[in-house]
Amino acid sequence: MDFALSEDVTELAALVRRILAERATPSAHGSGGFDRAAWAELARAGVIDAALPAAVGGGGLGLLGQCAVLTEIGRAVAEVPYLPTVVAASAIAEAGDGRLIEQWVVPAVRGRAVLALALPDAGAPCGFTAEPDGSGWRVSGVQTAVPFAAFADALVVPARTPDGTAVFVVAPEGVQPQSVVDHADAGLVELAGVPATRLAISDAWLRERATVGLCAQQLGVLESALHRTAEYARSREQFGHAIGAFQAVRQRLADAYIDVEAVRLTLWQAAWRLSEGLPAAEEVATAKYWAAEAGHRVAHTAVHVHGGVGIDTEGQLHRYFVAAKRLEFTLGGATAQLRVLGDLLAAS
């Protein structure tokens, strides 16, 4: 097991960090949610396709490359739909449907299309059903708060079929824009017999890669939030001393550092096993637990150390707080993941 990233992946991460530092522009709290200028720049630089298979014209850096990009996106809290687009494009590429690759993957990597994932909430049953319709399928169902669905050109959704759960590509018909905790990028997806194309991949394949991607993004959010908090503690003085000199503050920061390192270790362990084609259900559940649990603790530590500045919705830190909380809620919370992990361990 080797968690060292290749030179190509490291250079890709550095490129993304530089682009987002120059181009990413946060929208006002509760609005926007899609930085089209930053997204177009990532496409021009070849970032979107860098992790896709070479067979579809990608750079072949795989899941480790995706996670490196997502960490940088989290670090900048950039409003770009990389996670759903790259996971959906990877699913289409994995299925090997040339028509769908030409229809959706090619426009996506060029920054001309956005793909969204309509996955059910953690622990919730699948919200869609699919029925055969001649040589094709029709999908019906409802899923709320689907990230970037408000801007999506196509949706990849798991749906229940007579033979079990399968994965489909559908047009984004019946999508109503929604505002969530930080942005207005989500959408209520209501499908009523929409024509769909089935992908030759499993629901587990899609879920595991989407989950690991969320953990990678959370790692970037928490790293940056902790760095900003440590810098603030060094410069903010109280009673004639920097608050970072106080024992209670040092302990909170030390605990947060340990939490961030736990997210990092468990994320790369899960990503590495998936990239090697090894069973990774336990590792993904462990990474998911730490991303949710540590996300909660580090986000609150950052706000507490900043004091009143930390809850200013116009301040930089607030963007990291709500991003960490949104990812925590998307992952499903730590308690649910402990139950999943316990079930996996009991069955092994």
Secondary structure as UniProt FT lines:
FT   HELIX           7..23
FT   TURN            29..30
FT   HELIX           36..44
FT   TURN            45..46
FT   HELIX           47..50
FT   HELIX           54..56
FT   HELIX           62..76
FT   HELIX           82..95
FT   HELIX           98..100
FT   HELIX           101..105
FT   HELIX           106..109
FT   TURN            110..111
FT   STRAND          115..117
FT   TURN            122..123
FT   STRAND          128..133
FT   TURN            134..135
FT   STRAND          136..146
FT   TURN            147..148
FT   HELIX           149..151
FT   STRAND          154..161
FT   TURN            162..163
FT   STRAND          164..170
FT   TURN            173..174
FT   STRAND          175..178
FT   STRAND          186..199
FT   HELIX           203..235
FT   STRAND          237..238
FT   TURN            239..240
FT   STRAND          241..242
FT   HELIX           243..245
FT   HELIX           247..275
FT   TURN            276..277
FT   HELIX           281..306
FT   HELIX           307..311
FT   TURN            313..314
FT   HELIX           316..331
FT   HELIX           334..347
//
